[in-house]
Amino acid sequence: MEKIRTPFYLYDMELLAESVSEMVRLSAQYGISAHYAVKANAEDRILRYIASKGLGADCVSGNEVLTALASGFPPEKIVFAGVGKTDEEIETAVGNGIFSMNCESLPEIEVIDGIAGRMGKKAGIMVRINPNIDAHTHKYITTGLEENKFGVSEHEFDALIELLGRCRWIDFKGLHFHIGSQILDVHDVFSLECRRACEIVSYFEERGLKVENIDLGGGLGIDYHDPDGHPVPDFGLWVRTIAEGMGKCGDRRISIEPGRSLVGQCGSLITRVLYVKHGVDKTFLITDAGMNDLIRPALYGAYHKVENISAEARNVKEYKKYDVVGPVCESSDVWGEGRELPETERGDLLAIRSAGAYGQVMASRYNLRTLAGTYYMDELN
């Protein structure tokens, strides 16, 4: 690993297999379908592995739909969400016969009906509903409140029912809910989501709209502070909570969308220390990986554990505090302040942990920097 050009992403396929296996087991046990959220990580090998285990795909762009199909996900297991689907993306979804588009507004439903009519092919849709639930997470990744760009809110329910009654080329599949990401208050938040979903289903069915499928989205969080202590999230608590909550809602097909929770812990960003800079009160470790490689800390103030791989191999015992920063010309390009690490030297390799989700997939070439490479642990042995 010392000889590989840094920075690069390193994936542990054994850990991914363990996470996927647990999700598949629970899905079968409780009769709840799972669609992997492709936006979390779209690496080819990872997608093909997840598809091979029978999970579906949750996509948020036309290119994600095409990538999911090319990776082996069958059309009937693909759903397509997103507030801004273009006409071309809608044509892609309808033309490939995917299970549903998760519609986020009444105007979108009207557009899909018109495009499907021109194509002479019915379009399966689910309607995303805002249940007005606070997921107790970061404001940028909370999506289930009443007033935001996602989904249909309560004041539009009657207009939605009337519109669906008029649409000739729409095949209404059911309702979709998603309330946010990195949710750690699992039992309380998802119990509330289930309770609210059942209330909303009852409202629609009392007015003649049959709801056969309910997609409860994703959002299960991971442990960024102790990735080795909790490498596989508590999928059991999540799935049991949903099964118990939706058991009160009658006989319906239930699905969920794990993304971060499946792939987050299996990836690390490996970077090399370029310089050890001594300030008046601080010592800085300047790395060759920057916010263009992993934007979460700069974008959300997100925490990622940083480990010195080289110092651990040298069995360094003395620890010091460092501000770990990247090379990009932005003050927010910081991996962590005041991090206690083994005494570090120029050339040491650092691992930025829990980077398997929303890491490589969000990378850019800002500052015209070269994109980080991709490697798998089983290829390095």
WOGI-V952089 format. One record per residue. N is the residue number from 0. RES is the residue in three letters. SS is DSSP state (H for helix, E for strand, C for the rest). Layout:
{{N | RES | SS} {N | RES | SS}}
This chain:
{{0 | MET | C} {1 | GLU | C} {2 | LYS | C} {3 | ILE | C} {4 | ARG | C} {5 | THR | C} {6 | PRO | C} {7 | PHE | E} {8 | TYR | E} {9 | LEU | E} {10 | TYR | E} {11 | ASP | C} {12 | MET | H} {13 | GLU | H} {14 | LEU | H} {15 | LEU | H} {16 | ALA | H} {17 | GLU | H} {18 | SER | H} {19 | VAL | H} {20 | SER | H} {21 | GLU | H} {22 | MET | H} {23 | VAL | H} {24 | ARG | H} {25 | LEU | H} {26 | SER | H} {27 | ALA | H} {28 | GLN | H} {29 | TYR | H} {30 | GLY | C} {31 | ILE | E} {32 | SER | E} {33 | ALA | E} {34 | HIS | E} {35 | TYR | E} {36 | ALA | E} {37 | VAL | H} {38 | LYS | H} {39 | ALA | H} {40 | ASN | C} {41 | ALA | C} {42 | GLU | C} {43 | ASP | H} {44 | ARG | H} {45 | ILE | H} {46 | LEU | H} {47 | ARG | H} {48 | TYR | H} {49 | ILE | H} {50 | ALA | H} {51 | SER | H} {52 | LYS | C} {53 | GLY | C} {54 | LEU | C} {55 | GLY | E} {56 | ALA | E} {57 | ASP | E} {58 | CYS | E} {59 | VAL | C} {60 | SER | C} {61 | GLY | H} {62 | ASN | H} {63 | GLU | H} {64 | VAL | H} {65 | LEU | H} {66 | THR | H} {67 | ALA | H} {68 | LEU | H} {69 | ALA | H} {70 | SER | C} {71 | GLY | C} {72 | PHE | C} {73 | PRO | C} {74 | PRO | H} {75 | GLU | H} {76 | LYS | H} {77 | ILE | E} {78 | VAL | E} {79 | PHE | E} {80 | ALA | C} {81 | GLY | C} {82 | VAL | C} {83 | GLY | C} {84 | LYS | C} {85 | THR | C} {86 | ASP | H} {87 | GLU | H} {88 | GLU | H} {89 | ILE | H} {90 | GLU | H} {91 | THR | H} {92 | ALA | H} {93 | VAL | H} {94 | GLY | H} {95 | ASN | C} {96 | GLY | C} {97 | ILE | C} {98 | PHE | C} {99 | SER | E} {100 | MET | E} {101 | ASN | E} {102 | CYS | E} {103 | GLU | C} {104 | SER | C} {105 | LEU | H} {106 | PRO | H} {107 | GLU | H} {108 | ILE | H} {109 | GLU | H} {110 | VAL | H} {111 | ILE | H} {112 | ASP | H} {113 | GLY | H} {114 | ILE | H} {115 | ALA | H} {116 | GLY | H} {117 | ARG | H} {118 | MET | H} {119 | GLY | C} {120 | LYS | C} {121 | LYS | C} {122 | ALA | E} {123 | GLY | E} {124 | ILE | E} {125 | MET | E} {126 | VAL | E} {127 | ARG | E} {128 | ILE | E} {129 | ASN | C} {130 | PRO | C} {131 | ASN | C} {132 | ILE | C} {133 | ASP | C} {134 | ALA | C} {135 | HIS | C} {136 | THR | C} {137 | HIS | C} {138 | LYS | H} {139 | TYR | H} {140 | ILE | H} {141 | THR | E} {142 | THR | C} {143 | GLY | C} {144 | LEU | C} {145 | GLU | C} {146 | GLU | C} {147 | ASN | C} {148 | LYS | C} {149 | PHE | C} {150 | GLY | C} {151 | VAL | E} {152 | SER | C} {153 | GLU | H} {154 | HIS | H} {155 | GLU | H} {156 | PHE | H} {157 | ASP | H} {158 | ALA | H} {159 | LEU | H} {160 | ILE | H} {161 | GLU | H} {162 | LEU | H} {163 | LEU | H} {164 | GLY | H} {165 | ARG | H} {166 | CYS | C} {167 | ARG | C} {168 | TRP | C} {169 | ILE | E} {170 | ASP | E} {171 | PHE | E} {172 | LYS | E} {173 | GLY | E} {174 | LEU | E} {175 | HIS | E} {176 | PHE | C} {177 | HIS | C} {178 | ILE | C} {179 | GLY | E} {180 | SER | C} {181 | GLN | C} {182 | ILE | E} {183 | LEU | C} {184 | ASP | C} {185 | VAL | H} {186 | HIS | H} {187 | ASP | H} {188 | VAL | H} {189 | PHE | H} {190 | SER | H} {191 | LEU | H} {192 | GLU | H} {193 | CYS | H} {194 | ARG | H} {195 | ARG | H} {196 | ALA | H} {197 | CYS | H} {198 | GLU | H} {199 | ILE | H} {200 | VAL | H} {201 | SER | H} {202 | TYR | H} {203 | PHE | H} {204 | GLU | H} {205 | GLU | H} {206 | ARG | C} {207 | GLY | C} {208 | LEU | C} {209 | LYS | C} {210 | VAL | C} {211 | GLU | C} {212 | ASN | E} {213 | ILE | E} {214 | ASP | E} {215 | LEU | C} {216 | GLY | C} {217 | GLY | C} {218 | GLY | C} {219 | LEU | E} {220 | GLY | C} {221 | ILE | C} {222 | ASP | C} {223 | TYR | C} {224 | HIS | C} {225 | ASP | C} {226 | PRO | C} {227 | ASP | C} {228 | GLY | C} {229 | HIS | C} {230 | PRO | C} {231 | VAL | C} {232 | PRO | C} {233 | ASP | C} {234 | PHE | H} {235 | GLY | H} {236 | LEU | H} {237 | TRP | H} {238 | VAL | H} {239 | ARG | H} {240 | THR | H} {241 | ILE | H} {242 | ALA | H} {243 | GLU | H} {244 | GLY | H} {245 | MET | H} {246 | GLY | H} {247 | LYS | H} {248 | CYS | H} {249 | GLY | C} {250 | ASP | C} {251 | ARG | C} {252 | ARG | E} {253 | ILE | E} {254 | SER | E} {255 | ILE | E} {256 | GLU | C} {257 | PRO | C} {258 | GLY | C} {259 | ARG | H} {260 | SER | H} {261 | LEU | H} {262 | VAL | H} {263 | GLY | H} {264 | GLN | H} {265 | CYS | H} {266 | GLY | E} {267 | SER | E} {268 | LEU | E} {269 | ILE | E} {270 | THR | E} {271 | ARG | E} {272 | VAL | E} {273 | LEU | E} {274 | TYR | E} {275 | VAL | E} {276 | LYS | E} {277 | HIS | E} {278 | GLY | C} {279 | VAL | C} {280 | ASP | C} {281 | LYS | C} {282 | THR | E} {283 | PHE | E} {284 | LEU | E} {285 | ILE | E} {286 | THR | E} {287 | ASP | C} {288 | ALA | C} {289 | GLY | C} {290 | MET | C} {291 | ASN | C} {292 | ASP | C} {293 | LEU | C} {294 | ILE | C} {295 | ARG | H} {296 | PRO | H} {297 | ALA | H} {298 | LEU | H} {299 | TYR | H} {300 | GLY | C} {301 | ALA | C} {302 | TYR | C} {303 | HIS | C} {304 | LYS | C} {305 | VAL | E} {306 | GLU | E} {307 | ASN | E} {308 | ILE | H} {309 | SER | H} {310 | ALA | H} {311 | GLU | H} {312 | ALA | H} {313 | ARG | C} {314 | ASN | C} {315 | VAL | C} {316 | LYS | C} {317 | GLU | C} {318 | TYR | E} {319 | LYS | E} {320 | LYS | E} {321 | TYR | E} {322 | ASP | E} {323 | VAL | E} {324 | VAL | E} {325 | GLY | C} {326 | PRO | C} {327 | VAL | C} {328 | CYS | C} {329 | GLU | C} {330 | SER | C} {331 | SER | C} {332 | ASP | C} {333 | VAL | E} {334 | TRP | E} {335 | GLY | E} {336 | GLU | E} {337 | GLY | E} {338 | ARG | E} {339 | GLU | E} {340 | LEU | E} {341 | PRO | E} {342 | GLU | C} {343 | THR | C} {344 | GLU | C} {345 | ARG | C} {346 | GLY | C} {347 | ASP | C} {348 | LEU | E} {349 | LEU | E} {350 | ALA | E} {351 | ILE | E} {352 | ARG | C} {353 | SER | C} {354 | ALA | C} {355 | GLY | C} {356 | ALA | C} {357 | TYR | C} {358 | GLY | C} {359 | GLN | H} {360 | VAL | H} {361 | MET | H} {362 | ALA | C} {363 | SER | C} {364 | ARG | C} {365 | TYR | H} {366 | ASN | H} {367 | LEU | H} {368 | ARG | C} {369 | THR | C} {370 | LEU | C} {371 | ALA | C} {372 | GLY | E} {373 | THR | E} {374 | TYR | E} {375 | TYR | E} {376 | MET | H} {377 | ASP | H} {378 | GLU | H} {379 | LEU | H} {380 | ASN | C}}
